[in-house]
């Protein structure tokens, strides 16, 4: 009786490992690999775009308000 119980427990552990743990591990590895490939492709495209497009000219600082400027307003009731 004791050996039958051990056999059942070993069989359940075997099923758990080979039907759940290993497939989940393989799927997660495949997904991570896909994400890495996608990220590298996006980085490559970004580098190409940055290499082809000229750097934008800095914005005109005169149009920005200085920190100490006072803006006059009227309160509307």
N, C-alpha and C positions, 0 to 999 in steps of 0.2 A: 504494500500500500504506500509505503514511504517513497519507493522508487517511482511509482506512478505519479505522485504529486510533484516530485522533482522533474520528471519528464514533462509534465504539463506546464510547469513554471518556465522551464528552459524553452519550450515551444512557444509560449506567449512572448517571452523576451526576444526570441528569434523573429517572430512576426512583427513585433514592435520595432525592432531595429531595421529590418529589411523592407518593411512596408511603410514606415513613417519617417524614421530618422534619416536614413540614407537618401530617400527621394527629396525630402525637404532640404537637406544639405546640398544636394546636386542642383536643385532648382535655385537656391539662393546664390550659389556660386555662378550659375549661368546669368542670373539677373545682375549681379555685381559686375560681371564681365561686360555685359551689354551697356550698363551705365558708364563704365570706364571708357568704352569705345565711343559712346555718344558724347561724353564730355571732351574727349580728345578731338573729335571731329568739330565740335562747337568752338573749341579753343583755336583750332587751325583756321576755321572760317573767320573768326574774330581777328586773328593775325593778318589774314589776307585783306580783310576790309580795312584795317588800320594802315596797312602798307599802301593800299591804293588811294585812300582818301587823304587829302592834305589836312594838316592840323588846323582846327578852327582858330580864327584870329581872336585875340582877347577882347572882351567886351569893353566898351568905352566907359571909363570910370567917372566921367563927368556927369553922366545921366543918373548915377546913383546919388541918393541923398547922403549927406555926411551925417555922422552920428550926433553932432551937436546942433543940427538945424531945427528950428522951431516951425511947426506947421500950425497955422492959424485956422481955426474952425469956429463955426457958429453952432450953438446948440439948438436943435429943432424940437419944438414941443408938440 
